[in-house]
Amino acid sequence: MSDALAAAQRELEELRLRLAEAQETIRAIQGGEIDALVISDAEDSEPPRVFTLDAADKPYRLLVDQMHHASAALTIDGVVLACNTQFERLLRRERQAILGQPLQQHIDPPGLPLFEALLRDGLAALAESEVMLRRADGERLPIVLGVRALHEGVAGVCLLVVDLSEQKRRERLIADEATARAILEQVADAVVVCDIEGTVLRASRAAHDLCGTNPLFQRFEQVFALSRHDAPGTRVDLDAVWRGEPLQGLEVSFARPGASEPS
């Protein structure tokens, strides 16, 4: 065998090795197994160059991070593998302090059995329930946890968190409004509730009967014409009352609708 032929065979074998290496690299890139390439040339004096690769799931990770709801990936034991920015804000902790830690330490103790059950149920099917979360500053926050199994990679679950604090606040307001309305319906006295501008917002049945009309959403002075008892014809100045200042012990007269004299 001539030297030229031997050299050609060696070069061919080297090319085959490079081709096999290139094919394996392409397979790894397509399979998402690598995040960067290091390219160097033995004949080049320049240092090796590193090219980072965007993983195929990068758009999805960006989408999750920009979600309005908090989301996280957990192991089957509840350890946080990944989370988005909203999850950080919800717990009021930096991501580095959340990752690798069990989420159980942020669940209100009475809700731990329910959370553990959610982790188990979420491995089989979509599961959700309401629990109480404890933030880094100790504030308790009502949330709904939606749990679904991760179908790729490490065994675990995907967690979606919905903050219920605003909904609970509205529910309390509605309940308080219903309670106040029920109380006003029962009292025998004329009771009127106004806003800071003197517009009637609530009134008892006795107040309706006293002014002879429905006073709601009307100016108080228009439906309850009060005058000073010690100075007949002088209207009572209620501006201070609308500013939140108390007015007590003032004897007034009220002109009943249809009455000949004020009472």
Secondary structure, 3 states (H helix, E strand, C coil): CCHHHHHHHHHHHHHHHHHHHHHHHHHHHHCCCCCEEEECCCCCCCCCEEEECCCCCHHHHHHHHCCCCEEEEEECCCEEEEECHHHHHHHCCCHHHHCCCEHHHHECHHHHHHHHHHHHHHCCCCEEEEEEEECCCCCEEEEEEEEEECCCCCCEEEEEEEECHHHHHHHHHHHHHHHHHHHHHHCCCCCEEECCCCEEEEECHHHHHHHCCCCCCCEHHHHCCEEECCCCCCECCCHHHHCCCCCCCCCEEECCCCCCCCC
